[in-house]
Amino acid sequence: MQNARELLLAYTGNINDPNKAAALFAADGAIELPYLDSIGLPSRVEGPAAIRELITGLLTVVPDFGFDHVEILIETPDQVFGEWSLERMTTTGRTFSQLYAGRLVAENGQIKLLRESLDLVRAARAMLPEGLASIPPSRY
C-alpha cells in the first residue's frame, strides 16, 4: 500500500499518462485547483474518470506536460505537502512555466484529495488562445 509521499511521486511522475495518474485516486478522490473556474475549468474534479478527463484536456494544450522538479516539504504517512514545477511549450507557442504547491491526503493507499495552487495569471498567459485577455477582468 502506497503512502502519501509515494502517491505524490507517482502522480507527478505519471502526469503525462492520464490513465496511470487517474488510477492513483480513490473512487471519491478529488483534485482541487482553486480559482481554475475563472478560466472556464472546474476548480474541483472528483473520481478517476473525471480526473482522467481533466488531465487529457491539459495534455491537449501542453502535449509534453510533465514536472521537472518535485520537492517534499512536509510529510506524514497520510499527508504530504510539497512543490512541483515545470517549464514547457504550449500549443499557443508560449512557454508555460509554473510552480505548484500542494497538499495530498492519502487514504487506504489511494489519493483522497490533491489540492494544488498555481499562478493563474501565468497559466492564462501561456495556455489560453488570447492569453490574459481571455479572462474578464471581474474574474481575477
C-alpha positions, 0 to 999 in steps of 0.5 A: 500500500502506497503512502502519501509521499509515494502517491505524490511521486507517482502522480507527478511522475505519471502526469503525462499518462492520464490513465496511470495518474487517474488510477492513483485516486480513490473512487471519491478522490478529488483534485482541487485547483482553486480559482481554475473556474475563472478560466472556464475549468472546474476548480474541483474534479472528483473520481478517476474518470473525471480526473482522467478527463481533466488531465487529457484536456491539459495534455491537449494544450501542453502535449509534453506536460510533465514536472521537472522538479518535485520537492517534499516539504512536509510529510506524514504517512497520510499527508504530504505537502510539497512543490512541483514545477515545470517549464514547457511549450504550449500549443499557443507557442508560449512557454508555460512555466509554473510552480505548484504547491500542494497538499495530498491526503492519502487514504487506504493507499489511494489519493483522497484529495490533491489540492494544488495552487498555481499562478493563474495569471501565468497559466492564462498567459501561456495556455489560453488562445488570447492569453490574459485577455481571455479572462474578464477582468471581474474574474481575477 
